[in-house]
Every structure is written in C-alpha cells, then in structure tokens.
Amino acid sequence: MKNFELDDKSYNELLNLLNNQHFTEIPANPSDMEFLTDDWWLRDTAVIEHVVKRDGMWEVQLVFAHHLEPEKLIKRIITRYTCKNKAELNAWYMRRLAAKDQRGTLKVNLNDFGFCSS
C-alpha cells in the first residue's frame, strides 16, 4: 500500500487557506445558540420510550418529539438495567412521568417525516 503524498504546491495552498481562514469566517451570534434555552416546544412533545441492548445491558432512552414538527426532537439516555423486563417496565413508567399529556394522546406519525420508501 502506497503512502499518501501531497505535492508542494497543494500543500502550500492548503496552508494558505488555513492561515486565512479567520478572514473568511464570521463570529457566531447569540441567536445561533438560542435553541439550547428555547425549550417552549417541549411542553407539546410526545414522549417515546426506547429500550436498546448496549454493552450487555438494557439502556432506557426517552425521545421527546414535537407532535406538530416531528423533526424537532431530543433523545436522552436515562438509565441502564441488566434485565430486559425491568428496563421495559421502568421505561413505561418514565414515559408516563415525563409526558405532559398523561393520557398519551400526543402522537408522532411516521408519515410526517416524509420518508421515501422506494
């Protein structure tokens, strides 16, 4: 297998671009990070529990998805269990506790994502 080689002209151009990068980039605005504190949409989320086997344990994950904009979601790893049944039971309880709508009427429809199946 041959080692990767870069000629001098390309190498110098790459260094030049890296050195001048601070001229082409613009600093971020505070509004660029507002999504971290702008959590108003979490009150209208459907909570979906997800149990996954990882590293020999059953991991409980909760997914918070907005019921009108399903692309807006957050996934959080909650805890791990050694027993699948215990993980599924606790995931169900955690979903009920985390859901703003205890009846579970807020649902996310898979068709809202606009996936193409062909």
LUMPALUM-976298 format. One record per residue: x, y, z of N, C-alpha, C, O in turn; residue number from 1. Coordinates in steps of 0.001 Angstrom, whole numbers, plus 524288, in hexadecimal, padded with zeros to 5 digits. Each point is the difference from the previous one (the first is absolute). Layout:
N
NODE | n.xx | n.yy | n.zz | ca.xx | ca.yy | ca.zz | c.xx | c.yy | c.zz | o.xx | o.yy | o.zz | i
NODE | X | Y | Z | X | Y | Z | X | Y | Z | X | Y | Z | NUM
...
This chain:
118
NODE | n.xx | n.yy | n.zz | ca.xx | ca.yy | ca.zz | c.xx | c.yy | c.zz | o.xx | o.yy | o.zz | i
NODE | 8034B | 7FB6C | 80000 | 7FCB5 | 80494 | 80000 | 8037E | 804DB | 80000 | 80381 | 8007E | 80341 | 1
NODE | 7FB87 | 80302 | 7F925 | 80327 | 804B5 | 7FF6E | 7FE35 | 8042F | 803DD | 7FB53 | 800AB | 800E6 | 2
NODE | 80863 | 8021B | 8015C | 7FEBD | 80443 | 80396 | 7FDC7 | 8049F | 7FCF8 | 80129 | 800CA | 7FB66 | 3
NODE | 7FBA1 | 80235 | 80751 | 7FDAA | 8049F | 7FDA0 | 80429 | 80435 | 7FF5D | 80307 | 800FC | 8039A | 4
NODE | 7FD22 | 8017C | 7F7DB | 803B8 | 80431 | 7FEF7 | 7FD1D | 804C1 | 7FDF6 | 7FC31 | 7FF8F | 7FD1A | 5
NODE | 805B3 | 804FD | 80478 | 7FDB0 | 804EF | 7FE56 | 80467 | 8035D | 7FDD2 | 803F4 | 800D5 | 8029D | 6
NODE | 7FB61 | 80115 | 7F8A9 | 80429 | 80319 | 7FD9D | 8008E | 80546 | 802C5 | 7FC7A | 801A9 | 802D1 | 7
NODE | 807E4 | 800EA | 7FC62 | 80137 | 804E2 | 802CA | 7FC14 | 80456 | 7FED7 | 7FE89 | 802F0 | 80383 | 8
NODE | 7FFC8 | 7FD7A | 7F7A6 | 7FC57 | 80426 | 7FE89 | 7FACA | 7FF59 | 802E9 | 7FDE6 | 803CA | 80216 | 9
NODE | 8000F | 7F777 | 7FE0D | 7FB0D | 7FEFA | 802BD | 8009F | 800C4 | 805DD | 7FC81 | 8020D | 80297 | 10
NODE | 807F8 | 7FC4A | 7FF7D | 800FC | 8009D | 80598 | 80035 | 805C4 | 80183 | 7FDBF | 8018D | 803F4 | 11
NODE | 804F1 | 8019C | 7F8EE | 80052 | 805A2 | 80118 | 7FAAE | 802A1 | 7FF76 | 7FEB9 | 80389 | 80300 | 12
NODE | 7FE32 | 7FAC5 | 7F93A | 7FAC0 | 80236 | 7FF60 | 7FC8A | 7FE95 | 804AE | 7FCEF | 80336 | 801D8 | 13
NODE | 80396 | 7F7FE | 80007 | 7FD13 | 7FE52 | 8049A | 8018A | 80336 | 804CF | 7FC9F | 801B3 | 802F9 | 14
NODE | 8086F | 7FF1D | 7FDC7 | 801CC | 8033C | 8045B | 7FE0B | 80599 | 7FF84 | 7FE75 | 80264 | 803E0 | 15
NODE | 8019C | 7FFB2 | 7F760 | 7FE1B | 80550 | 7FF15 | 7FA39 | 8007D | 80160 | 7FE61 | 803CA | 8027A | 16
NODE | 7FE82 | 7F855 | 7FBE5 | 7FA6E | 8001C | 80138 | 7FF13 | 7FFA1 | 805E6 | 7FC9A | 802AC | 80219 | 17
NODE | 80667 | 7FA0A | 8008B | 7FF71 | 7FF83 | 805AB | 80197 | 80501 | 802CA | 7FD7D | 80191 | 803CA | 18
NODE | 806AB | 800F5 | 7FA5E | 801C4 | 804DF | 8026B | 7FC21 | 8046F | 7FF34 | 7FF80 | 80366 | 8035D | 19
NODE | 7FDC5 | 7FC9E | 7F842 | 7FC4E | 80435 | 7FECE | 7FA6D | 7FEC6 | 801A8 | 7FC6A | 802FD | 7FED6 | 20
NODE | 802D6 | 7F8BB | 803D0 | 7FABF | 7FE5D | 80174 | 7FD57 | 803F5 | 80396 | 7FB43 | 800C0 | 7FFB2 | 21
NODE | 807BB | 801C1 | 803A9 | 7FDA4 | 803C1 | 8039F | 7FDC6 | 804B9 | 7FD24 | 7FCBE | 802C7 | 80231 | 22
NODE | 804EF | 7FE3B | 7F8F0 | 7FDD9 | 80457 | 7FD00 | 7FAC5 | 7FE91 | 7FD86 | 7FCAD | 80362 | 7FF35 | 23
NODE | 8029A | 7F7AB | 7FF95 | 7FB40 | 7FE62 | 7FD42 | 7FB98 | 7FE7B | 803B4 | 7FB6F | 8004F | 7FE89 | 24
NODE | 805D7 | 7FE12 | 80633 | 7FBF0 | 7FE77 | 803AB | 7FDC2 | 804BE | 802BB | 8029E | 803FC | 800A0 | 25
NODE | 7F888 | 7FB86 | 800FC | 7FD80 | 80436 | 802F1 | 7FEB5 | 7FDF7 | 8056E | 7FEBC | 7FB67 | 8009C | 26
NODE | 8018F | 807EE | 80353 | 7FEC5 | 7FE2B | 8054D | 7FA2F | 7FEC6 | 80086 | 7FCBA | 8022F | 7FD3C | 27
NODE | 8021C | 7FA5A | 8064A | 7FA96 | 7FE68 | 800E7 | 7FD0B | 8043B | 802EE | 80245 | 8030E | 802F1 | 28
NODE | 7F8B3 | 7FD11 | 7FC35 | 7FC8E | 8038B | 802D5 | 7FDB0 | 7FD29 | 804AF | 7FF96 | 7FB36 | 7FFF0 | 29
NODE | 7FEE7 | 807A8 | 8041F | 7FD73 | 7FD5B | 8046B | 7FB17 | 7FD09 | 7FE5D | 7FE98 | 7FC19 | 8026F | 30
NODE | 7FECD | 805BC | 7F977 | 7FB36 | 7FD58 | 7FE44 | 8011C | 7FA9B | 7FDBE | 7FC71 | 7FCCA | 7FFA4 | 31
NODE | 80872 | 80222 | 7FED4 | 80156 | 7FAE3 | 7FDE0 | 7FF9D | 7FBAE | 8040D | 7FF55 | 7FB74 | 7FE98 | 32
NODE | 80111 | 805DD | 8065A | 7FFD9 | 7FC1E | 8042B | 7FAED | 80034 | 80327 | 7FF9C | 7FD86 | 8041A | 33
NODE | 7FC8C | 8055F | 7FA0A | 7FB10 | 80072 | 802E0 | 7FD15 | 7FADC | 80077 | 7FCDB | 7FF51 | 80392 | 34
NODE | 80428 | 7FD0C | 7F8D9 | 7FD32 | 7FB0E | 80040 | 8011F | 7FD19 | 80510 | 7FCEB | 7FCAA | 80195 | 35
NODE | 80775 | 8048B | 80101 | 8013A | 7FD64 | 804ED | 7FC83 | 801DD | 80471 | 7FEAF | 7FCF6 | 8037D | 36
NODE | 7FFD2 | 807F7 | 7FC6A | 7FCB6 | 8021A | 8042E | 7FA50 | 8008D | 7FE5C | 7FC8F | 80097 | 8034F | 37
NODE | 80275 | 7FF39 | 7F7A2 | 7FAB1 | 8009F | 7FE08 | 7FD46 | 7FAB6 | 80034 | 7FFD7 | 7FD29 | 7FC1F | 38
NODE | 7FE03 | 8018C | 80874 | 7FDB4 | 7FAD6 | 800BE | 7FA10 | 8002B | 80078 | 7FDA8 | 7FC72 | 8023C | 39
NODE | 7FFE8 | 8079F | 7FBB2 | 7FA49 | 8007B | 8004E | 7FD46 | 7FB76 | 7FD43 | 7FBC1 | 7FE66 | 80196 | 40
NODE | 806A4 | 7FF92 | 7FA5E | 7FD88 | 7FBE0 | 7FCEC | 7FFBA | 7FAD6 | 802E9 | 7FD10 | 7FC8A | 7FE6A | 41
NODE | 805EC | 802D3 | 805D3 | 7FFE7 | 7FB17 | 802E5 | 7FAC9 | 7FEF5 | 802A3 | 7FECF | 7FB85 | 80147 | 42
NODE | 7FE11 | 80886 | 7FF8D | 7FAEF | 7FF1A | 80282 | 7FC1C | 7FD55 | 7FC5B | 7FC16 | 7FDDA | 801C8 | 43
NODE | 804FA | 80249 | 7F920 | 7FC90 | 7FD7E | 7FC2F | 8029D | 7FB4A | 7FD7A | 7FF6B | 7FF1A | 7FB50 | 44
NODE | 80373 | 7FDEA | 807CA | 802CB | 7FB95 | 7FDC5 | 7FD67 | 7FAD2 | 80165 | 7FDB0 | 7FF52 | 80429 | 45
NODE | 802D1 | 7FD23 | 7F831 | 7FE9D | 7FA9B | 80110 | 804E9 | 7FD65 | 8021B | 80443 | 800D4 | 7FDEF | 46
NODE | 7FB2C | 7FC10 | 8061F | 80473 | 7FD57 | 80255 | 7FFD4 | 7FA48 | 7FE56 | 7FC0A | 7FD5A | 800A5 | 47
NODE | 80843 | 800D0 | 7FD3C | 80056 | 7FAAF | 7FE0C | 8045A | 7FD3E | 802F8 | 8046F | 801DA | 80021 | 48
NODE | 7FA4D | 7F9BF | 8023D | 8040D | 7FD0C | 802B4 | 8029A | 7FC44 | 7FC29 | 7FD7F | 7FDEB | 7FC77 | 49
NODE | 8077B | 8014C | 8044B | 80303 | 7FCB9 | 7FC79 | 803D9 | 7FCE3 | 8034E | 80325 | 80249 | 802D4 | 50
NODE | 7FCA5 | 7F892 | 7FCDA | 8037D | 7FC99 | 802F9 | 803AD | 7FD5B | 7FC25 | 7FE48 | 7FD6B | 7FC53 | 51
NODE | 806D3 | 80341 | 80490 | 80400 | 7FE0E | 7FC69 | 803FD | 7FCE0 | 80314 | 8018E | 80189 | 80449 | 52
NODE | 8001C | 7FA0D | 7F97E | 80426 | 7FCF1 | 80284 | 8053F | 80246 | 7FE57 | 8013B | 80044 | 7FB5C | 53
NODE | 801DB | 80161 | 80886 | 80514 | 8025C | 7FEEB | 803E3 | 7FE53 | 80429 | 7FF06 | 80098 | 804AB | 54
NODE | 80556 | 7FD57 | 7F9A0 | 80431 | 7FE3F | 8037F | 7FE0E | 7FC26 | 8041B | 8019E | 80044 | 80485 | 55
NODE | 7FAF5 | 7FC30 | 7F9F7 | 7FE19 | 7FBF1 | 8038B | 7FBD6 | 801CC | 803C8 | 7FE64 | 7FCF7 | 8035D | 56
NODE | 7FFCD | 807DD | 7FC37 | 7FBE6 | 801FE | 80374 | 7FBAA | 80253 | 7FCAB | 800BF | 80123 | 7FB64 | 57
NODE | 7FAC1 | 7FF8B | 806FE | 7FB7F | 8023C | 7FD53 | 7FFA7 | 805C2 | 80174 | 7FF3C | 80162 | 8048B | 58
NODE | 80157 | 801EF | 7F784 | 80024 | 805A3 | 800BC | 7FA9C | 8024B | 7FEF6 | 7FD96 | 7FEDC | 7FC00 | 59
NODE | 8008A | 80460 | 8079C | 7FAF1 | 80291 | 7FF6B | 800F5 | 8057D | 7FDE1 | 802C4 | 80327 | 8025B | 60
NODE | 7FADD | 7FDE4 | 7F921 | 80073 | 80523 | 7FD91 | 7FA8C | 8024A | 7FF79 | 7FC41 | 7FD39 | 7FED5 | 61
NODE | 80358 | 807D6 | 8020A | 7FB13 | 802C1 | 7FF15 | 800D3 | 803CE | 7FB80 | 803D3 | 802EA | 7FFE9 | 62
NODE | 7F899 | 7FD08 | 7FC68 | 80026 | 80386 | 7FB8E | 7FB77 | 803CE | 8009A | 7FB7D | 7FE69 | 80076 | 63
NODE | 805C2 | 8069B | 7FF88 | 7FC13 | 80420 | 8004E | 7FF7D | 80250 | 7FA8E | 803AB | 8026E | 7FE10 | 64
NODE | 7F7D2 | 7FCD9 | 7FF6D | 7FF1F | 801E0 | 7FAAD | 7FB2A | 80376 | 7FFEF | 7FBF2 | 7FE9A | 8022E | 65
NODE | 80480 | 805EC | 7FB50 | 7FB91 | 8038F | 7FF88 | 7FBE8 | 7FD78 | 7FC80 | 8014B | 7FDF1 | 7FBDA | 66
NODE | 7F9D0 | 80234 | 805CB | 7FBFF | 7FD2A | 7FD10 | 7FE85 | 802B1 | 7FAE9 | 7FDD1 | 7FD76 | 7FC8C | 67
NODE | 80349 | 8079A | 802DA | 7FEE1 | 802B3 | 7FB18 | 804C8 | 80051 | 7FC73 | 7FF73 | 8001A | 7FB39 | 68
NODE | 8052F | 8000E | 80706 | 804E0 | 80018 | 7FD0E | 80367 | 7FB71 | 801D9 | 8035E | 800C2 | 80359 | 69
NODE | 7FBD8 | 7FA91 | 7FA93 | 802BF | 7FB6E | 8020A | 805E9 | 80031 | 7FF1F | 802DE | 7FD0F | 80280 | 70
NODE | 7FF06 | 80657 | 7FA03 | 805A4 | 80074 | 7FF42 | 802A0 | 80293 | 804B1 | 804BF | 7FF98 | 800AB | 71
NODE | 7F82D | 8030B | 8028F | 80208 | 80295 | 804A7 | 7FFA0 | 7FC1E | 8047E | 7FBCD | 7FF29 | 8022F | 72
NODE | 808A7 | 7FE77 | 7FF30 | 7FFEC | 7FBFD | 8040F | 80512 | 8000F | 80314 | 80402 | 80202 | 7FE41 | 73
NODE | 7FBAB | 7FBB5 | 80667 | 8047F | 7FF53 | 80373 | 7FFD2 | 7FA6D | 8020A | 7FBE2 | 7FE19 | 80199 | 74
NODE | 8089B | 7FF4B | 7FE57 | 80057 | 7FABC | 80232 | 80393 | 8003B | 804BC | 8044C | 80223 | 7FFC0 | 75
NODE | 7F9E1 | 7FBA2 | 80490 | 8030D | 7FFEB | 804CC | 8007B | 7FA6A | 801FB | 7FC2C | 7FD19 | 80035 | 76
NODE | 8089F | 80172 | 80140 | 800EC | 7FAEF | 8027E | 7FEE1 | 800B7 | 805CC | 80250 | 8035D | 8028B | 77
NODE | 7FA22 | 7F976 | 7FF8B | 7FE4E | 800AC | 80563 | 8030E | 7FC79 | 803B3 | 80279 | 801E8 | 803A8 | 78
NODE | 7FD62 | 7F905 | 7FB71 | 80296 | 7FC52 | 80387 | 800E5 | 7FADB | 7FD34 | 7FE7D | 7FF64 | 7FB7A | 79
NODE | 803FC | 7FCDD | 80736 | 800FB | 7FAC7 | 7FDE3 | 7FE5E | 7FBE0 | 803F6 | 8004B | 800D3 | 804BA | 80
NODE | 7FDFC | 7FABC | 7F93C | 7FE78 | 7FB91 | 80344 | 80255 | 7FB03 | 7FDC8 | 8011F | 7FFAC | 7FB55 | 81
NODE | 7FF9A | 7FC77 | 80804 | 801F8 | 7FAF0 | 7FE36 | 7FBA0 | 7FC7E | 7FE01 | 800FE | 7FC5B | 7FD07 | 82
NODE | 7FA35 | 804B4 | 80490 | 7FB7C | 7FCCC | 7FE87 | 7FC9F | 80302 | 7FC11 | 7FEA1 | 80484 | 800E9 | 83
NODE | 8000D | 7F8F6 | 7FABE | 7FCE0 | 8028A | 7FBF9 | 7FA92 | 80163 | 801FC | 7FE11 | 80449 | 7FEFD | 84
NODE | 7FF74 | 7F81C | 803D7 | 7FAB5 | 80106 | 801F2 | 7FFE8 | 804AC | 803B3 | 7FC77 | 8033F | 7FFBD | 85
NODE | 80766 | 7FD15 | 803AD | 80053 | 8045F | 803A9 | 800E4 | 8051D | 7FD09 | 7FDC0 | 80406 | 8015C | 86
NODE | 80589 | 7FBCF | 7FA97 | 80109 | 804A7 | 7FCD6 | 7FB0F | 801D2 | 7FD37 | 7FEDC | 804AC | 7FFE6 | 87
NODE | 7FE32 | 7F7AB | 7FDD8 | 7FB34 | 8016C | 7FD37 | 7FBE2 | 8022E | 803B9 | 7FD4F | 803C6 | 7FEB6 | 88
NODE | 80234 | 7F9E0 | 805DD | 7FC2F | 801E5 | 803CB | 80168 | 8057E | 801E4 | 7FCA4 | 8036F | 80037 | 89
NODE | 8084B | 7FD62 | 80124 | 801A5 | 80521 | 801CF | 7FFCA | 8040B | 7FBA5 | 7FEE7 | 80490 | 80109 | 90
NODE | 8021F | 7F9E0 | 7FA20 | 7FF8A | 80399 | 7FB97 | 7FA5B | 801D1 | 7FF67 | 7FF02 | 80495 | 7FEF0 | 91
NODE | 7FD55 | 7F7D7 | 801BF | 7FA78 | 80165 | 7FF9F | 7FE8C | 803F3 | 80448 | 7FD57 | 803DD | 7FEF4 | 92
NODE | 80473 | 7FB1F | 805E6 | 7FEEC | 803A6 | 80445 | 80297 | 8054A | 7FF11 | 7FDA3 | 80412 | 800FF | 93
NODE | 80728 | 7FBE4 | 7FD1C | 802C0 | 804E3 | 7FF00 | 7FD5C | 80328 | 7FBBC | 7FFBF | 804CB | 80053 | 94
NODE | 7FE48 | 7F88E | 7FBAA | 7FD24 | 802BF | 7FBDE | 7FB20 | 8028C | 8022E | 7FECB | 8047A | 7FEB8 | 95
NODE | 7FE68 | 7F8AE | 80495 | 7FB3F | 8022D | 80257 | 8013D | 804B5 | 80367 | 7FD16 | 803D3 | 80003 | 96
NODE | 80744 | 7FBEB | 802E9 | 80177 | 80462 | 80357 | 801DB | 804AD | 7FCDB | 7FEEB | 80476 | 80170 | 97
NODE | 803D9 | 7FA97 | 7FA4F | 80239 | 80444 | 7FCEA | 7FC0A | 80292 | 7FC67 | 800A1 | 8048B | 7FE8F | 98
NODE | 7FB4F | 7F89B | 7FFFB | 7FC32 | 80214 | 7FC4D | 7FCC1 | 80445 | 80284 | 7FE1C | 7FF77 | 80464 | 99
NODE | 8014C | 804C4 | 7F8BC | 7FCA9 | 80443 | 801E5 | 7FA40 | 7FE6E | 7FFA4 | 7FCC6 | 801B2 | 80323 | 100
NODE | 80203 | 7FB11 | 7F907 | 7FAB5 | 7FE0D | 7FF45 | 7FFED | 7FA56 | 801DD | 80189 | 7FC7B | 7FD1A | 101
NODE | 7FCB5 | 802A0 | 807AA | 8002C | 7FAD1 | 80266 | 7FCC5 | 7FBF7 | 7FD0D | 80115 | 7FB54 | 8005B | 102
NODE | 7FAFC | 80664 | 7FCC1 | 7FCB4 | 7FC4C | 7FD29 | 802B3 | 7FDC7 | 7FB40 | 7FE50 | 7FC04 | 7FDE8 | 103
NODE | 805EE | 80687 | 80053 | 802DB | 7FE0C | 7FB80 | 7FD65 | 80136 | 7FAD9 | 800BE | 7FD2A | 7FC30 | 104
NODE | 7FC2B | 80710 | 803A0 | 7FD52 | 8014F | 7FB23 | 80374 | 802EB | 7FC24 | 7FEBB | 80049 | 7FB5F | 105
NODE | 805AA | 801E7 | 8067C | 803A6 | 8027E | 7FC64 | 8032C | 7FBBB | 7FD5E | 802F2 | 7FD36 | 80295 | 106
NODE | 7FC7C | 80245 | 7F85E | 802A0 | 7FBDF | 7FD10 | 80326 | 80268 | 7FB92 | 7FEBF | 80439 | 7FE13 | 107
NODE | 8054F | 7F90F | 8005D | 8031C | 8017F | 7FB7F | 7FF09 | 7FBF4 | 7FBCB | 800A0 | 7FB52 | 800E9 | 108
NODE | 7FDD9 | 8067B | 7FA7C | 7FEDC | 7FC85 | 7FBA6 | 804E8 | 7FF73 | 7FCA8 | 8025D | 803EA | 7FE85 | 109
NODE | 7FF2A | 7F750 | 8004C | 804A9 | 7FF01 | 7FCE4 | 7FF8C | 80265 | 7FA8E | 803F7 | 8016B | 7FDAC | 110
NODE | 7F750 | 7FF0D | 80046 | 7FF3E | 8023D | 7FACB | 80137 | 805D5 | 7FFD4 | 800D4 | 8022C | 7FBCA | 111
NODE | 7FF48 | 8006B | 808CF | 80137 | 80592 | 8002B | 805A6 | 80126 | 7FE9F | 8014D | 80477 | 7FEC4 | 112
NODE | 80218 | 7F79B | 80168 | 80581 | 800D0 | 7FED1 | 80104 | 8006F | 7FA34 | 8041B | 801F9 | 7FE76 | 113
NODE | 7F856 | 7FC46 | 7FE46 | 80097 | 80065 | 7FA5F | 8042F | 7FC6E | 7FDBE | 8029F | 80166 | 7FC38 | 114
NODE | 7FE04 | 7F9EF | 80620 | 803C4 | 7FC41 | 7FDF6 | 7FE03 | 7FDB5 | 7FAF0 | 7FB4E | 7FF39 | 7FF53 | 115
NODE | 8083B | 7FFB5 | 7FD2D | 7FEA6 | 7FD62 | 7FB23 | 80172 | 7FA3F | 80086 | 80489 | 7FEB9 | 800F5 | 116
NODE | 7F7B4 | 7FDDB | 7FE6F | 800F3 | 7FA6A | 800E6 | 801EE | 7FD2E | 7FB1F | 8013B | 7FB5C | 80044 | 117
NODE | 7FF12 | 80750 | 7FB4D | 801AE | 7FD48 | 7FB36 | 805C7 | 8009B | 7FF09 | 80207 | 7FDF5 | 7FC26 | 118
